[in-house]
């Protein structure tokens, strides 16, 4: 098809015909390459899910006592009578995530409001660069900061016996998720039409009232998506929390207790587990669990974002 | 913009998952046999293995060694997978692991004792406690144990106002973790939940050195007088407690001394065999001493090429010498 139309179109310019069909061939190649890149993402996601599931499935459907798995805190995978209870790990992940969000959400949304509504273009530029830098710091570096700086600081400030605990990990995770919350939150605020702001101003609203009464309700979904993406970041983080939490499997009763998270458990133990034995498979079951959690969080974020777009188009 | 960020986050989680997958697949990367000796295993022995490798390379520039830690379990798993030439281990390989290696590779791992270590109990350098017994350690670390506070050990440390003992342990793929459990907590012992698990021998010493309330265990080669002190250890409360030293580890009076092993797949050959002979020679054994562990014998004997098996080999399920 393509060659025929090409011939018809290019009859007058005979001399350029050769290079043109070559060009078209190149375009075709690049187009299919790009298409392949696009599809590969889907392929990878499914491939990885398949792999993680295949490694975990034999344990998930045979041998693993799921009730005990979710309700026991006994995690002794290399003992002579191994027990696989992840309640302590779940509590660890949940406590660290919740506290980090309690710190990151006000900070992140506050920063988003400031960047989007209050600051001058020059400061905005500088702030955005700084926030992007914050996002670019590798997680192992955050781990070092937790271990070397925050640890003594927390001991000094709170009198806790050891500074590697829920509070430490939450501060680090909060700092790691703030950039995500700021950039997505700022986009959501920017998407609110200026006519809203003008209308509010015309009614005599102060700037704070505009933010609180007009922008927040209007950008509600986008801001929620920002928070959910921040949560996703916090749940999935591994290296920094491995170093910051104190890595002790227990249900915390205060922010100064040490905990162990799901991700850190996989990171610390997978290297040892002999391929195919129970311990190895249970770690993959935890991987499946993390996959499901990440999927739910990302999907809700995505649906919420789509919700906003639908509304804006309507 | 929003969907792009969403995609980035999704992509990030995918990458994380991919990394997770690859960690399993290629933890010890398969190097070639072109004069490279691949060594992966015990974190207790990683400094020692590194020191061996450096000294040996000075002597034989054509041989290169690739040394990695990770834990005895990591090394043994890699050996079973045939991915390393030498697996240093601070615990003996179990019979089940030997069988697995034999099934997978057709070769039975060979065990060589290269020295020993007095497993030291570390506390902060200012800690008033000087000695502890195995019984007390069991009460501190073992599930169901009653000791939670420093006061129960008879000391009151003003630097640790809460009085709580912060138990520092190793992650469960560590040979030291397994050795301590078997030797101190007993055959069916478990660690108390809520014990901090660290991934490296030096991490234990660092954390204990920064934390007045902490107690931890690690190889004596990681002792650093600027941060920590080593407790004397006795068998029972009231028994005479013994400091971990070269002499007490060797004569068995220190109750938690353990052999340090290296494992190869089958009888070592070629460059690997030469390297192991060198490890067991006077130079190699001097390095064991320099790093802070106990050589196979004192004073170090003459080099014995071609005789890697030590004369007095303890049983595989080695308990601390009584």
Interface residues (C-beta under 8 A of the other chain):
Chain A: X41 X44 X45 X48 X51 X52 X55 X73 X74 X75 X76 X77 X78 X79 X80 X81 X88 X151 X152 X155 X159 X160 X161 X162 X163 X164 X180 X183 X184 X187 X188 X222 X225 X229 X232 X233 X236 X238 X242 X246 X247 X248 X249 X250 X258 X260 X266 X267 X268 X269 X270 X271 X272 X273 X274 X275 X280 X287 X291 X294 X298 X301 X302 X305 X308
Chain B: X1 X2 X3 X5 X6 X9 X10 X11 X12 X13 X14 X16 X17 X18 X20 X21 X23 X24 X27 X70 X71 X73 X74 X77 X80 X81 X97 X100 X160 X161 X162 X164 X166 X167 X171 X172 X173 X177 X178 X181 X187 X188 X190 X191 X193 X194 X195 X196 X197 X198 X199 X207 X210 X211 X212 X213 X214
